[in-house]
């Protein structure tokens, strides 16, 4: 009787959260007999439509989990949105912008589709069964052909990959992994979705969720999958980078990082048939460039007594920062350091580049615009309070 009462109370809570009785969609399940963690409770609030961009604004997903849009001209907050409820107040995910709509995952398992101009919500979805807490962490919504792909971790030490309809957030298909180790974004390529789960690497049919192949490695795969337009690349926890065929579970080549270097995670990207990635180590952190066809090393740049935390590509340069707050710019062709400076504020977000000679990042005190010519750190938005144990934040210039 007590168990039934708890279940009813949970259902009542979900009804209140979404304003109506939620509908549980289980379309396209890979395993129809598995119903424990595959449901999606979605509520369509407004019809999805293309929205004009709010020019010269920047989106900030703060480290306390609150999302807001900030006008860079007036330096005022335009709108604010936060999760319906959350067991942890933190930003743990990135955001995707498509046709003026923001697709926002929250750590508590909710995903919102939001108007970038007004903050109005088109739809809300909650992943997972109503009796289990689902966690969305270190995810980027990957959108193609009207579907949104994302992975979530479940309380029962398992995890799922979900494909949602971007029109209303309803479930199209899902697949349940055997392990909870799925905190790396998936890759969409050639109408396939590539994802990792512990030592397993999966290739799915993007439309149906059918497993096209599964590759099992000796060690856990913890590198974000990327592609050069022909093959797929990922890394394992032992510091080996693999080039994989997108059509069958074949390793085309592999590259061993320097001794005691590993932890590539999301510090990897492809451009012009080259793979760029950063690895961490106890004494030296290195940024590598490889020929994507052969795996031949083209150049390597070392950072001693520091670890590279983040990298991105901008105008044929590799930008990034280290754990000790060193902002750097490397020539993408030879790895030579073109710019480097020790910041007084420590970045905890991605880097964003406006049109002028500056770069935005978020720190524990707020939004910083760093002037590259004057080498000044200008606090564009300052938080009213600073929290301890800051995890991460995410920013995006709307343009």
C-alpha positions as CSV (number, residue, x, y, z in Angstrom):
1,X,0.0,0.0,0.0
2,X,2.8,2.4,0.9
3,X,4.6,1.6,-2.4
4,X,1.5,2.3,-4.4
5,X,1.0,5.6,-2.5
6,X,4.6,6.7,-3.3
7,X,4.0,5.9,-7.0
8,X,0.8,7.9,-7.0
9,X,2.4,10.9,-5.3
10,X,5.2,10.8,-7.9
11,X,2.7,10.8,-10.8
12,X,0.9,13.7,-9.1
13,X,4.1,15.6,-8.9
14,X,4.9,15.1,-12.6
15,X,1.3,16.2,-13.5
16,X,1.9,19.4,-11.5
17,X,5.3,20.0,-13.0
18,X,4.1,19.9,-16.6
19,X,0.5,21.2,-16.0
20,X,-1.2,18.2,-17.4
21,X,-1.1,14.4,-17.3
22,X,2.1,13.4,-19.2
23,X,2.1,11.0,-22.1
24,X,4.7,8.3,-22.1
25,X,5.9,7.5,-25.6
26,X,7.8,4.3,-26.4
27,X,7.9,4.3,-30.2
28,X,10.7,2.7,-32.0
29,X,12.2,0.8,-29.0
30,X,15.1,-1.4,-30.0
31,X,14.0,-3.9,-27.4
32,X,10.2,-3.8,-26.9
33,X,10.4,-5.9,-23.7
34,X,12.6,-3.3,-22.0
35,X,10.3,-0.6,-20.5
36,X,12.0,0.3,-17.3
37,X,14.0,3.4,-18.4
38,X,12.9,4.2,-22.0
39,X,9.9,6.5,-21.5
40,X,9.7,10.1,-22.4
41,X,7.1,12.4,-20.8
42,X,6.6,15.4,-23.0
43,X,4.3,18.4,-23.1
44,X,3.9,20.6,-26.2
45,X,3.2,24.2,-25.0
46,X,3.4,26.2,-28.2
47,X,3.7,25.1,-31.8
48,X,7.4,24.9,-32.8
49,X,8.3,27.6,-35.4
50,X,11.4,29.3,-36.8
51,X,12.3,32.4,-34.7
52,X,14.4,35.5,-35.6
53,X,17.7,35.8,-33.8
54,X,18.0,38.3,-31.0
55,X,21.1,40.1,-32.4
56,X,24.0,41.1,-30.1
57,X,22.8,38.9,-27.2
58,X,24.7,36.1,-25.5
59,X,23.1,33.1,-24.0
60,X,24.5,32.1,-20.5
61,X,23.8,28.8,-18.8
62,X,25.2,29.7,-15.4
63,X,26.9,27.2,-13.1
64,X,23.9,27.3,-10.8
65,X,21.7,25.8,-13.5
66,X,19.9,29.0,-14.5
67,X,19.7,29.9,-18.2
68,X,19.4,33.5,-19.3
69,X,19.8,35.7,-22.3
70,X,22.0,38.8,-21.8
71,X,21.8,41.9,-24.1
72,X,25.4,43.0,-24.8
73,X,24.3,46.6,-25.7
74,X,22.2,47.4,-22.7
75,X,24.0,44.9,-20.4
76,X,20.6,43.7,-19.2
77,X,19.1,40.2,-18.7
78,X,16.3,39.7,-21.3
79,X,14.8,36.5,-20.0
80,X,15.5,33.7,-17.6
81,X,14.5,30.0,-17.7
82,X,15.3,27.2,-15.3
83,X,14.5,23.5,-14.9
84,X,11.1,22.6,-13.4
85,X,12.9,21.0,-10.4
86,X,16.5,19.8,-9.9
87,X,18.3,17.6,-7.4
88,X,21.5,19.5,-8.2
89,X,21.8,23.2,-9.1
90,X,24.4,23.1,-11.8
91,X,25.1,23.6,-15.5
92,X,26.3,20.3,-16.8
93,X,25.4,20.5,-20.5
94,X,25.7,22.5,-23.7
95,X,23.0,24.0,-25.8
96,X,22.1,23.7,-29.5
97,X,20.6,26.6,-31.5
98,X,18.6,25.8,-34.7
99,X,16.3,28.1,-36.6
100,X,16.2,30.5,-33.6
101,X,15.1,27.7,-31.2
102,X,17.3,26.7,-28.3
103,X,17.4,23.0,-27.3
104,X,18.5,22.9,-23.6
105,X,19.2,19.8,-21.5
106,X,19.1,20.1,-17.8
107,X,20.9,17.8,-15.3
108,X,17.6,16.6,-13.9
109,X,16.7,14.8,-17.2
110,X,14.5,17.6,-18.6
111,X,15.0,19.0,-22.1
112,X,13.3,22.3,-23.2
113,X,12.8,23.9,-26.6
114,X,13.0,27.7,-26.1
115,X,12.4,30.8,-28.2
116,X,15.8,32.6,-28.3
117,X,14.0,36.0,-28.5
118,X,11.6,35.8,-25.7
119,X,12.4,32.8,-23.6
120,X,9.0,31.3,-24.3
121,X,9.0,27.5,-24.1
122,X,7.7,25.5,-27.1
123,X,7.9,22.1,-25.4
124,X,9.3,20.2,-22.3
125,X,10.4,16.6,-22.1
126,X,11.5,14.5,-19.2
127,X,13.6,11.5,-20.0
128,X,13.2,8.1,-18.2
129,X,10.6,6.3,-16.2
130,X,8.7,8.2,-13.5
131,X,10.1,6.0,-10.8
132,X,13.8,6.7,-11.6
133,X,16.0,9.8,-11.6
134,X,17.7,10.3,-14.9
135,X,20.8,12.4,-15.2
136,X,21.9,14.5,-18.2
137,X,25.6,15.4,-17.9
138,X,28.2,16.7,-20.3
139,X,25.7,16.4,-23.2
140,X,25.2,18.4,-26.4
141,X,21.9,18.0,-28.2
142,X,22.8,16.7,-31.7
143,X,20.1,17.6,-34.2
144,X,19.6,16.3,-37.7
145,X,16.6,15.6,-40.0
146,X,14.1,16.7,-37.3
147,X,15.5,14.4,-34.6
148,X,17.5,15.2,-31.4
149,X,20.0,12.7,-30.1
150,X,21.2,12.6,-26.5
151,X,22.3,10.0,-23.9
152,X,21.3,9.9,-20.2
153,X,22.4,8.0,-17.2
154,X,19.9,6.0,-15.0
155,X,19.8,5.2,-11.3
156,X,20.0,1.5,-11.9
157,X,23.6,1.7,-13.2
158,X,22.5,1.7,-16.9
159,X,22.1,4.4,-19.5
160,X,20.0,5.1,-22.6
161,X,20.4,6.9,-25.9
162,X,17.3,8.8,-27.0
163,X,16.1,10.1,-30.3
164,X,13.4,12.8,-29.9
165,X,11.1,14.6,-32.3
166,X,12.2,18.3,-32.3
167,X,8.6,19.3,-33.1
168,X,7.3,18.4,-29.6
169,X,10.0,16.4,-27.7
170,X,8.3,13.1,-28.1
171,X,10.3,9.8,-28.3
172,X,11.1,8.3,-31.7
173,X,13.4,5.6,-30.5
174,X,15.7,4.6,-27.7
175,X,18.3,2.0,-26.8
176,X,19.4,0.9,-23.3
177,X,23.1,0.4,-22.7
178,X,24.4,-2.0,-20.1
179,X,26.6,0.5,-18.3
180,X,26.1,4.1,-17.0
181,X,29.3,5.4,-18.6
182,X,27.7,7.7,-21.2
183,X,28.8,11.3,-20.4
184,X,30.2,11.9,-23.9
185,X,28.1,13.6,-26.7
186,X,27.1,11.4,-29.6
187,X,28.1,11.9,-33.3
188,X,25.7,12.1,-36.3
189,X,27.3,11.2,-39.6
190,X,26.1,9.6,-42.8
191,X,22.6,9.1,-41.4
192,X,24.2,7.1,-38.5
193,X,24.6,7.9,-34.8
194,X,27.8,6.9,-33.0
195,X,28.0,6.5,-29.2
196,X,30.1,5.0,-26.6
197,X,29.3,3.0,-23.4
198,X,32.3,1.9,-21.3
199,X,34.4,-0.3,-23.5
200,X,31.7,-0.5,-26.2
201,X,31.4,1.7,-29.3
202,X,28.0,1.6,-31.2
203,X,26.8,2.6,-34.6
204,X,23.0,3.1,-34.9
205,X,20.7,3.7,-37.8
206,X,19.7,7.3,-37.1
207,X,16.1,6.8,-38.2
208,X,15.2,3.6,-36.5
209,X,17.8,3.1,-33.7
210,X,18.8,-0.3,-35.1
211,X,22.3,-1.3,-34.0
212,X,24.4,-1.5,-37.2
213,X,27.5,-2.6,-35.4
214,X,29.1,-2.8,-31.9
215,X,32.8,-2.6,-31.4
216,X,34.2,-3.8,-28.0
217,X,37.6,-2.5,-26.9
218,X,39.9,-3.7,-24.2
219,X,39.6,-0.4,-22.3
220,X,36.8,2.1,-21.8
221,X,36.2,4.5,-24.6
222,X,36.1,8.1,-23.2
223,X,36.8,10.3,-26.2
224,X,34.1,12.2,-28.0
225,X,33.5,10.7,-31.5
226,X,34.3,13.1,-34.4
227,X,34.5,12.7,-38.2
228,X,36.6,14.1,-41.0
229,X,33.7,13.4,-43.4
230,X,35.0,9.9,-44.2
231,X,35.9,8.0,-41.0
232,X,35.2,8.3,-37.3
233,X,37.7,9.0,-34.5
234,X,37.6,8.4,-30.8
235,X,40.0,7.7,-27.9
236,X,40.2,5.3,-25.0
237,X,41.1,5.9,-21.4
238,X,44.7,4.4,-21.9
239,X,45.6,7.2,-24.3
240,X,45.1,5.5,-27.7
241,X,43.3,7.3,-30.6
242,X,41.4,5.1,-33.0
243,X,40.3,5.7,-36.6
244,X,37.2,3.6,-37.3
245,X,35.2,2.7,-40.4
246,X,31.7,4.3,-40.3
247,X,30.2,1.2,-41.9
248,X,31.8,-1.8,-40.0
249,X,33.7,-2.4,-36.8
250,X,37.1,-2.1,-38.3
251,X,40.0,-0.2,-36.8
252,X,41.8,1.6,-39.7
253,X,44.7,2.8,-37.6
254,X,45.5,3.7,-34.1
255,X,47.9,6.2,-32.5
256,X,49.5,5.9,-29.0
257,X,49.9,9.1,-27.1
258,X,53.0,9.9,-25.2
259,X,53.6,8.0,-22.0
260,X,51.2,8.7,-19.2
261,X,49.0,10.9,-21.4
262,X,45.3,10.3,-21.7
263,X,41.9,11.9,-20.9
264,X,41.1,13.3,-24.4
265,X,37.3,13.5,-23.6
266,X,35.8,16.4,-25.6
267,X,39.2,18.0,-26.4
268,X,39.1,16.7,-30.0
269,X,38.1,18.1,-33.4
270,X,38.6,17.6,-37.2
271,X,39.3,20.0,-39.9
272,X,40.6,19.6,-43.5
273,X,41.4,15.9,-43.2
274,X,43.3,16.4,-39.9
275,X,42.5,15.4,-36.3
276,X,43.4,17.8,-33.5
277,X,43.2,16.7,-29.9
278,X,44.6,17.5,-26.4
279,X,45.7,14.9,-23.9
280,X,46.4,15.4,-20.2
281,X,49.3,14.0,-18.1
282,X,50.9,14.3,-14.7
283,X,53.8,16.6,-15.9
284,X,53.1,17.4,-19.5
285,X,49.8,18.1,-21.4
286,X,50.1,18.0,-25.2
287,X,48.1,19.1,-28.2
288,X,48.5,16.9,-31.3
289,X,47.8,17.2,-35.0
290,X,47.5,14.0,-37.1
291,X,46.8,13.2,-40.7
292,X,43.3,11.7,-40.6
293,X,43.9,9.3,-43.4
294,X,47.1,7.7,-42.1
295,X,47.4,8.6,-38.4
296,X,50.8,10.2,-39.1
297,X,51.7,12.9,-36.5
298,X,52.1,16.3,-38.1
299,X,53.0,18.3,-35.0
300,X,52.8,18.3,-31.2
301,X,52.8,21.2,-28.8
302,X,53.6,20.6,-25.1
303,X,52.4,22.5,-22.0
304,X,54.6,21.6,-19.0
305,X,53.3,21.5,-15.5
306,X,49.8,22.3,-16.6
307,X,46.8,20.6,-18.2
308,X,44.8,21.7,-21.3
309,X,41.2,22.0,-20.2
310,X,39.5,23.1,-23.4
311,X,40.2,23.6,-27.2
312,X,38.3,24.9,-30.2
313,X,39.0,26.0,-33.7
314,X,38.6,29.6,-34.9
315,X,39.8,31.1,-38.2
316,X,42.5,28.5,-38.8
317,X,43.8,28.7,-35.2
318,X,43.4,26.4,-32.3
319,X,42.3,28.3,-29.2
320,X,42.1,27.0,-25.6
321,X,43.0,27.4,-22.0
322,X,44.7,25.4,-19.3
323,X,43.8,24.4,-15.8
324,X,46.0,27.2,-14.4
325,X,44.3,29.8,-16.6
326,X,46.7,30.2,-19.6
327,X,44.7,31.4,-22.6
328,X,46.5,30.3,-25.8
329,X,46.3,30.5,-29.6
330,X,48.1,28.0,-31.8
331,X,48.7,28.1,-35.6
332,X,46.7,25.2,-36.9
333,X,49.3,24.4,-39.6
334,X,52.4,24.0,-37.4
335,X,51.3,24.1,-33.7
336,X,53.4,27.2,-33.0
337,X,52.1,29.4,-30.2
338,X,50.8,32.7,-31.7
339,X,49.4,34.1,-28.4
340,X,49.5,33.1,-24.8
341,X,48.7,34.9,-21.6
342,X,48.1,34.1,-17.9
343,X,44.5,35.2,-17.0
344,X,43.6,36.6,-13.6
345,X,40.2,35.0,-13.9
346,X,39.9,31.3,-14.5
347,X,37.6,30.2,-17.4
348,X,35.0,27.5,-16.6
349,X,33.1,27.6,-19.9
350,X,33.7,27.4,-23.7
351,X,35.2,30.3,-25.6
352,X,33.0,32.5,-27.8
353,X,34.4,35.0,-30.4
354,X,32.6,38.2,-31.3
355,X,33.4,40.1,-34.5
356,X,35.9,42.4,-32.9
357,X,39.3,41.4,-31.5
358,X,38.1,39.8,-28.2
359,X,37.0,36.6,-26.7
360,X,34.2,35.8,-24.2
361,X,34.4,33.2,-21.4
362,X,32.7,32.6,-18.1
363,X,34.4,32.5,-14.7
364,X,33.1,32.0,-11.2
365,X,32.4,35.8,-10.9
366,X,30.6,36.2,-14.2
367,X,31.0,36.9,-18.0
368,X,34.4,38.2,-19.1
369,X,35.3,39.8,-22.4
370,X,39.0,39.6,-23.0
371,X,40.4,42.3,-25.2
372,X,43.1,40.7,-27.3
373,X,44.8,43.9,-28.3
374,X,44.8,45.6,-24.9
375,X,45.1,42.3,-23.0
376,X,42.4,43.4,-20.6
377,X,39.8,41.3,-18.8
378,X,36.5,43.2,-18.8
379,X,33.7,42.0,-16.6
380,X,30.6,42.3,-18.8
381,X,28.2,40.6,-16.4
382,X,28.9,40.2,-12.7
383,X,27.2,37.7,-10.5
384,X,25.7,38.9,-7.2
385,X,27.2,35.9,-5.4
386,X,29.9,33.3,-6.0
387,X,29.3,29.6,-5.2
388,X,31.9,27.1,-4.1
389,X,32.5,23.8,-6.0
390,X,31.8,25.4,-9.4
391,X,31.5,22.7,-12.1
392,X,31.0,24.4,-15.5
393,X,29.1,27.0,-17.4
394,X,28.1,27.5,-21.1
395,X,27.9,30.6,-23.2
396,X,26.7,31.2,-26.8
397,X,26.6,34.4,-28.8
398,X,23.3,34.6,-30.7
399,X,24.1,35.3,-34.4
